[in-house]
Amino acid sequence: MTHTTTLGDLITTLYDEFLAAYGDEELASVAVAATINDLLLDASVARRSDHAAEAA
């Protein structure tokens, strides 16, 4: 079974979780932005590693 999550769903879920954890809307927003950036960076690095391995 496959479940599709949109980027908007992910951001909303993360925001709700960070807001509950920190109790501050601004801090929750910054935490979401940092988390999304980290996820995108990790994916980018993984793709580059895969391409480098294929080229070798």
N, C-alpha and C positions, 0 to 999 in steps of 0.2 A: 504494500500500500504506500502510495506516494502522497506527501502533503506539501503543497506549495505555499510558501510564505513570501509576501511581497516585501519590498524594502520598507514601505510605510508601516506594515505590520511589525516588522522587526524594530524599527525606531520607536513605535508606540509602546511595544512591550518593554524594551530596554528603558525607556523614559519612565514608565510606571514603576519598574523595579528599582531604578536609581532614586526616584522620588520617594519611594517607600523607605529605602535604605538611608538616604541623606536628609529627607524632610525639607529640601530646599530646591525650588524650581530651577534657579540659575545653575546650581551645581549639578543637578540632574541633566540639564541640557548640555553642559560642558562634558560630562561623563559619557553621554551618548555619542557626542561628536568624536571624542577621543576613541571610544570603542569601535565605532564604524571606521574611522581612519585606520586603526590597528588591523581590523579585519581585511580591509582593502589592501593594505600594505603587505600583510601576510600572504594574501592570494597572489599578489603581483610577484613577490619573491618566489613563491612556489612555482609559478608559471615560468619564470626565468630559469629556475633550477631545472625544471623539466626540459626546457628547450636546450639548455647547455648539455644535459645528459644525452639527449637525442643527437646532438651535433658531434659528440665525442665518439 
